[in-house]
Amino acid sequence: MKGYKKVFVGLVVAALGVFFTSGAFAAADIYADNPIVKIVKECSPAVVNIDTETMVTRSPHPFADDPFFREFFGREFDNFKRSVPMRGKGSGLIVDGNEGYILTNNHVVGDADKITVTLMDGRTLDADLIGKDPTFDLAVIKVKEKNLPSLPLGDSDAAEVGEWVVAIGNPHGFENTVTVGIVSAKNRTLQAADINFQGFMQTDAAINPGNSGGPLINLKGEVVGINTAIVPYAQGIGFAVPVNMAKQIMNELIETGEVKRGWLGVALQDLTPGFADEYKVPVENGAVIADVVSGSPASESGLRRGDTIVAIDGGEMKKSQDVVLYIRNKFSGDTVTVDIYRDSRKQSVKVKLGTLSDENDSRRSSRGPRERRGDNRESSTRVGATVSPITPRLKENYDLSSDKGLVIVGVERGSISEEMGLREGDQILEVNRRAVETVSDWERALRGDAKTIVVLVVREGQTRYFTYKK
């Protein structure tokens, strides 16, 4: 029996030896035919290094901006100021080799006075800024050279979390650097001083300063994202603008030099339990329309103050910021379907978006110093807010646009009103869906043991709801 075992073991060993030496195992080698090498060879020629030069005013004197020295020497330091170049670096990808269009980040070239592009073969070309979009941090530049290599743009919606991606760029000035990782997440929201965008693609492919504007490429050799931002205090957390969004913006910039953002024309706030109870909204999350701009797309489509937005184009809107970011991702002229609750009934409203501008983006009014109290011929202090009819003097003191309703001239510390967020100068229009014109109206609206209080006020030119729920 032992002899048979020895013969069997010998046969197995011999078979394995034949398997390894014959190359059968080599065919299964996971390192053979590495796709990354092919991608880098094919895509790198269409990735460019970008050098920028921006002229800034500087003074060589170390105390030029010191308030103490400026107090004594006035503007003497200004005589020493001079313009000096500030240099920057970034990356870009050629999207149209025949016309010389290059896609990159706005923060790379947006303020540059001079833009220089270096190709992989060493050629250096001057570039012109065609258009920029600070909202999504994208820009298009153009060189006069023709017949350049270009990169195919893929479908970022089809990209899967976990799939391999390759980043090529110019990190810290190290030209044509390649890093590899995966798509770590999709639809990330990033809010910073210069960026407020919902829909970023997250990756752990190493991205560093200088990678900005470079491509994020899938294993098919297609661009799925434009590398844009990093979390500086972390490792392996980078963000790219999805290429599907970049395509739309790029086309707008090439055609018109600017991007016309969508505008709905509403002021929003998060749905609260108190508001949901009073307005009979049968959901826990949503965005309440607190104000509608006259003549806006929202107004013309029939949206009203008090409507609660719960979805747009089938996507759930859990809070007001979700609505703001979604609409910001749309373009002027786009039509969206807004699902709302009104008087406990769900409705769908189609809205054709207008064009966002500085004028209609914000309707805030400046206020001068407020005079506390005065001309209180009649007042009430229910729920800790001292309210008064609006007199000419109070209207002027609080910079109110009308004399409709009541005005709060004081809020007691630790009171229900303070807990609700009410403050001096708020103009009260409604309480629990009832219009208030007199102090008696205010008293009647708050009479009894109400478990829910919803107050509609005008603050800084916009109406807002404040709620309290026991």
C-alpha positions in Angstrom: 0.0 0.0 0.0 2.8 2.3 0.9 4.3 1.7 -2.5 1.2 2.8 -4.3 1.1 6.0 -2.3 4.7 6.8 -3.3 3.9 6.2 -7.0 0.8 8.5 -6.8 2.7 11.3 -5.1 5.4 11.0 -7.7 2.9 11.3 -10.5 1.3 14.4 -9.0 4.7 16.1 -8.6 5.6 15.2 -12.2 2.3 16.6 -13.5 2.8 19.9 -11.6 6.3 20.2 -13.0 5.0 19.8 -16.5 2.2 22.4 -15.8 4.6 25.0 -14.6 7.4 24.4 -17.1 5.0 24.2 -20.1 3.7 27.8 -19.6 0.2 26.8 -18.6 0.5 28.7 -15.4 2.0 31.7 -17.1 -1.2 32.0 -19.2 -3.1 32.6 -15.9 -0.5 35.2 -14.7 -2.5 38.2 -13.3 0.3 40.5 -14.2 0.4 39.6 -17.9 -1.1 42.0 -20.4 -1.5 44.8 -17.9 -4.2 47.1 -19.3 -2.9 50.2 -17.5 0.3 50.2 -19.6 -1.8 50.3 -22.8 -4.1 53.1 -21.4 -1.1 55.2 -20.5 0.6 54.8 -23.9 -2.6 55.7 -25.8 -3.9 58.5 -23.6 -0.8 60.3 -22.3 -0.2 62.2 -25.6 -3.6 64.0 -25.2 -2.9 65.1 -21.6 -1.1 68.5 -21.4 0.7 70.4 -18.7 -0.5 73.9 -18.1 1.6 76.8 -16.8 -0.1 80.1 -15.9 1.2 83.6 -15.1 -1.0 86.1 -13.3 0.2 89.7 -12.6 -0.4 90.7 -9.0 0.5 93.9 -7.1 3.1 93.5 -4.4 5.3 95.8 -2.3 8.9 94.8 -1.5 8.7 96.6 1.9 7.9 94.0 4.7 5.7 96.5 6.5 3.7 97.7 3.6 0.4 96.1 4.7 0.9 96.6 8.5 -1.9 98.9 9.8 0.4 100.5 12.4 3.0 101.7 9.9 0.3 102.7 7.4 -1.2 104.9 10.1 2.0 106.9 10.3 3.3 106.8 6.8 -0.1 106.9 5.0 0.2 105.8 1.4 3.9 106.3 1.1 4.3 102.5 0.8 2.1 102.5 -2.3 4.9 104.3 -4.2 7.0 101.1 -3.8 4.3 98.7 -5.1 4.9 97.0 -8.4 3.4 94.2 -10.5 5.0 90.8 -10.2 4.1 87.5 -11.9 2.5 84.8 -9.8 2.9 81.4 -11.5 0.7 78.3 -11.3 0.6 74.8 -12.7 -2.2 72.4 -13.6 -3.3 69.8 -16.2 -5.7 69.5 -19.0 -6.9 67.2 -21.7 -7.3 67.8 -25.4 -11.0 67.2 -26.3 -10.9 68.4 -29.9 -7.5 67.9 -31.7 -8.6 69.5 -34.9 -9.7 72.8 -33.3 -7.2 72.7 -30.4 -9.8 72.8 -27.6 -8.5 71.8 -24.1 -10.7 71.1 -21.1 -9.3 72.0 -17.6 -10.3 73.5 -14.3 -11.3 77.2 -13.8 -9.1 77.5 -10.8 -6.1 76.6 -13.0 -6.6 79.2 -15.7 -9.6 81.4 -14.8 -7.6 84.5 -13.6 -4.5 83.9 -15.6 -3.0 86.7 -17.8 -0.8 84.2 -19.7 -1.5 80.5 -20.4 1.1 78.1 -21.7 0.5 74.5 -22.7 3.2 71.9 -22.9 2.6 68.7 -24.9 4.0 65.3 -24.2 6.4 65.6 -27.1 7.9 68.8 -25.6 6.2 71.4 -27.8 5.1 74.6 -25.9 2.1 76.5 -27.1 0.3 79.7 -26.1 -3.4 79.2 -25.2 -6.4 81.5 -25.0 -9.2 81.3 -22.5 -12.5 80.5 -24.3 -14.8 80.4 -21.4 -15.0 79.5 -17.7 -17.6 78.2 -15.3 -16.7 78.9 -11.6 -19.7 77.0 -10.3 -18.4 73.6 -11.5 -14.8 74.8 -11.7 -14.4 74.0 -15.4 -12.8 76.0 -18.2 -12.0 75.6 -21.9 -8.8 77.0 -23.5 -7.6 76.8 -27.1 -4.3 76.5 -28.9 -3.8 77.3 -32.6 -2.1 74.0 -33.3 -4.0 71.5 -35.4 -4.0 67.7 -35.8 -3.4 67.1 -32.1 -4.2 63.8 -30.3 -7.5 63.9 -28.3 -9.2 61.8 -25.6 -12.6 60.1 -26.1 -15.2 61.2 -23.5 -17.0 58.3 -21.9 -20.2 57.9 -19.8 -19.8 58.8 -16.2 -23.3 57.6 -15.4 -22.3 54.1 -16.4 -19.2 54.2 -14.2 -19.5 51.7 -11.3 -18.2 52.2 -7.7 -15.2 49.8 -7.4 -14.1 49.9 -11.1 -10.5 50.8 -11.8 -9.5 54.3 -13.0 -6.3 56.0 -14.0 -5.3 59.6 -13.3 -2.8 61.4 -15.5 -1.5 64.9 -14.7 1.2 67.2 -13.6 1.2 66.9 -9.7 3.7 69.4 -8.1 5.3 69.9 -11.5 6.2 66.3 -12.1 5.1 66.0 -15.7 3.0 63.1 -17.0 2.6 61.3 -13.7 0.3 58.3 -13.7 -1.6 57.1 -10.6 -4.2 54.2 -10.4 -7.1 53.6 -8.1 -10.8 52.9 -8.1 -14.1 54.9 -8.2 -14.6 55.1 -4.4 -18.1 56.8 -4.5 -20.5 58.7 -6.8 -22.7 61.7 -6.2 -20.6 63.3 -3.5 -21.5 66.8 -2.4 -18.5 69.2 -1.9 -19.0 72.6 -0.4 -16.1 74.9 0.0 -15.3 78.6 -0.4 -15.2 78.4 -4.2 -17.0 75.1 -4.9 -20.6 74.1 -4.2 -21.4 71.1 -6.2 -23.5 68.0 -5.9 -22.5 65.0 -7.9 -18.7 64.7 -7.6 -17.1 61.3 -8.4 -14.8 60.3 -5.6 -11.6 58.3 -6.2 -8.6 57.0 -4.3 -6.3 57.4 -7.3 -3.6 59.7 -6.0 -4.4 63.4 -6.9 -2.2 66.2 -5.8 -1.9 70.0 -6.6 -1.1 70.1 -10.3 -3.4 67.2 -11.1 -6.3 69.7 -11.4 -7.9 69.6 -14.8 -6.4 66.3 -15.8 -8.5 63.3 -16.8 -9.8 60.3 -14.8 -9.8 57.4 -17.3 -11.5 54.0 -17.2 -10.1 50.8 -18.4 -11.6 51.3 -21.9 -9.4 54.4 -22.3 -12.4 56.8 -21.9 -12.5 59.9 -19.8 -15.1 59.6 -17.0 -14.1 62.6 -14.9 -12.1 65.8 -14.6 -9.8 65.7 -11.6 -10.7 68.8 -9.5 -10.3 68.7 -5.7 -8.8 66.8 -2.8 -9.2 66.7 0.9 -5.8 68.0 2.0 -5.7 66.5 5.4 -6.6 63.0 4.1 -5.1 60.3 1.9 -6.9 58.7 -1.0 -9.8 61.1 -1.1 -10.0 63.0 -4.4 -12.9 64.3 -6.4 -13.6 64.6 -10.1 -16.4 66.4 -12.1 -18.3 63.6 -13.9 -17.6 63.8 -17.6 -21.3 63.9 -18.5 -21.7 67.2 -16.7 -18.4 68.4 -18.2 -19.6 67.7 -21.7 -22.6 70.0 -21.3 -20.6 72.8 -19.8 -17.8 72.4 -22.4 -20.2 72.7 -25.2 -21.8 75.8 -23.7 -18.5 77.4 -23.2 -17.3 76.7 -26.7 -20.5 78.0 -28.3 -21.2 81.1 -26.1 -18.2 81.5 -23.7 -20.5 81.3 -20.7 -22.9 78.9 -19.0 -26.5 80.0 -18.3 -27.6 78.4 -15.0 -31.2 77.3 -14.3 -33.3 79.5 -12.0 -36.4 78.5 -10.2 -37.2 81.7 -8.3 -38.1 80.5 -4.8 -36.8 80.9 -1.2 -36.6 77.5 0.6 -36.2 76.1 4.1 -36.2 72.7 5.5 -39.5 70.9 6.5 -40.0 70.9 10.3 -42.3 68.7 12.3 -44.3 71.7 13.4 -44.9 72.9 9.8 -45.7 69.3 8.7 -48.4 69.1 11.4 -50.0 72.5 10.7 -49.9 72.1 6.9 -50.7 68.4 7.0 -47.7 67.3 5.1 -47.6 63.4 5.4 -43.7 63.1 5.1 -40.8 63.9 7.4 -38.4 65.4 4.8 -38.7 68.0 2.2 -38.1 71.7 1.3 -40.8 74.3 2.1 -41.3 77.2 -0.3 -41.1 80.2 2.0 -41.3 82.8 -0.8 -41.9 83.0 -4.5 -40.3 85.7 -6.7 -42.9 87.5 -8.7 -42.6 86.8 -12.4 -40.2 83.9 -11.8 -40.5 80.4 -13.4 -41.9 79.1 -10.1 -44.6 81.8 -10.0 -45.6 81.3 -13.6 -45.9 77.5 -13.2 -48.2 77.9 -10.2 -45.9 77.0 -7.3 -47.0 78.8 -4.1 -45.6 79.8 -0.7 -46.3 77.0 1.7 -45.8 74.2 -0.9 -43.5 71.4 0.2 -41.1 70.1 -2.5 -40.4 66.4 -1.9 -39.0 65.4 -5.3 -37.7 66.8 -8.6 -37.5 64.6 -11.7 -38.2 61.6 -9.6 -35.3 62.2 -7.3 -36.0 62.7 -3.6 -35.4 66.1 -2.1 -34.8 65.7 1.7 -33.9 69.2 2.4 -33.7 72.7 0.9 -30.1 72.3 0.0 -30.9 69.3 -2.2 -33.2 71.5 -4.3 -30.7 74.3 -4.6 -27.9 72.0 -5.7 -30.2 70.1 -8.1 -31.4 73.2 -9.8 -27.9 74.6 -9.9 -26.9 71.6 -12.0 -29.5 72.4 -14.6 -29.4 74.9 -17.4 -31.6 77.7 -18.4 -34.5 76.4 -20.5 -34.5 73.0 -19.0 -37.9 71.7 -17.8 -38.1 69.9 -14.5 -41.0 68.1 -12.8 -41.5 69.2 -9.2 -43.4 67.0 -6.8 -45.1 68.9 -4.0 -47.5 68.6 -1.2 -50.2 71.3 -1.0 -53.0 71.0 1.6 -52.0 67.3 2.2 -52.4 66.4 -1.5 -49.5 65.5 -3.7 -49.2 67.2 -7.0 -46.7 67.4 -9.9 -45.8 70.7 -11.5 -43.7 71.2 -14.6 -41.4 74.2 -14.5 -39.3 75.6 -17.4 -36.2 77.1 -15.6 -35.2 80.7 -16.2 -31.7 82.1 -16.3 -29.8 82.7 -13.0 -28.3 86.1 -12.6 -26.8 88.1 -9.8 -29.9 90.2 -9.7 -32.4 87.4 -9.2 -30.1 85.1 -7.3 -30.5 87.1 -4.1 -33.1 89.6 -2.9 -31.5 90.8 0.3 -31.9 94.3 1.5 -29.4 96.2 3.7 -30.6 97.4 7.0 -29.4 100.4 9.0 -29.1 100.7 12.7 -32.3 99.6 14.6 -33.9 101.7 17.2 -35.2 99.5 20.0 -39.0 99.8 20.6 -41.0 102.9 20.2 -44.5 104.1 19.1 -46.1 101.0 20.8 -49.6 102.3 21.0 -50.7 98.6 21.4 -48.6 95.5 21.9 -48.6 91.9 23.1 -46.0 89.7 24.7 -47.4 86.3 24.0 -44.9 83.4 23.6 -42.2 85.9 24.6 -42.3 88.1 21.5 -43.3 91.8 21.9 -45.3 92.6 18.8 -46.6 96.0 17.7 -48.6 97.5 14.8 -46.3 98.9 12.1 -46.1 102.7 12.5 -44.1 105.0 10.1 -41.3 105.3 12.6 -41.0 101.5 13.1 -41.2 100.9 9.4 -38.3 103.2 8.9 -36.3 101.9 11.9 -36.6 98.3 10.7 -36.4 99.1 7.0 -39.7 97.3 6.3 -41.0 97.3 2.7 -44.6 97.5 3.7 -46.8 98.3 6.8 -48.7 95.0 6.4 -49.0 92.8 9.6 -47.1 93.3 12.8 -43.5 93.8 13.8 -41.5 92.2 16.6 -39.8 94.9 18.7 -38.4 92.6 21.3 -37.8 88.9 22.1 -37.6 87.5 25.7 -34.6 85.4 26.4 -35.4 81.7 26.9 -38.9 82.2 25.5 -40.7 80.1 22.9 -40.2 82.8 20.4 -36.4 82.8 20.9 -36.5 79.0 20.6 -38.3 79.3 17.3 -35.7 81.7 16.0 -37.8 84.8 15.9 -35.9 88.1 16.4 -36.5 91.8 16.6 -37.4 93.4 13.3 -39.2 90.4 12.0 -42.5 91.4 10.2 -45.3 88.9 11.0 -47.7 88.1 8.3 -49.4 84.9 9.4 -49.8 82.7 12.5 -51.0 79.1 12.0 -52.1 80.0 8.4 -54.2 83.0 9.6 -53.3 86.5 8.4 -52.6 88.9 11.3 -53.2 92.6 10.8 -53.7 93.6 14.4 -52.5 92.7 17.8 -55.9 91.2 18.5 -55.4 88.9 15.5 -52.1 87.8 17.1 -53.8 87.2 20.4 -56.6 85.1 18.9 -54.2 83.0 16.8 -52.3 82.0 19.9 -55.2 81.6 22.2 -55.6 78.3 23.9 -53.1 75.5 24.3 -51.7 75.2 20.8 -49.2 72.3 20.5 -47.9 73.7 17.2 -47.1 77.3 16.2 -46.2 78.3 12.7 -45.3 81.9 12.1 -44.7 83.5 8.7 -42.5 86.5 8.8 -40.6 88.8 6.4 -36.9 89.0 7.1 -34.4 90.8 5.0 -36.8 91.1 2.1 -37.9 87.4 2.1 -40.7 85.5 3.8 -39.7 82.6 6.1 -41.6 80.1 8.3 -40.7 79.6 11.9 -42.2 76.7 13.9 -42.6 75.5 17.4 -43.9 72.0 18.4 -44.4 70.9 22.0 
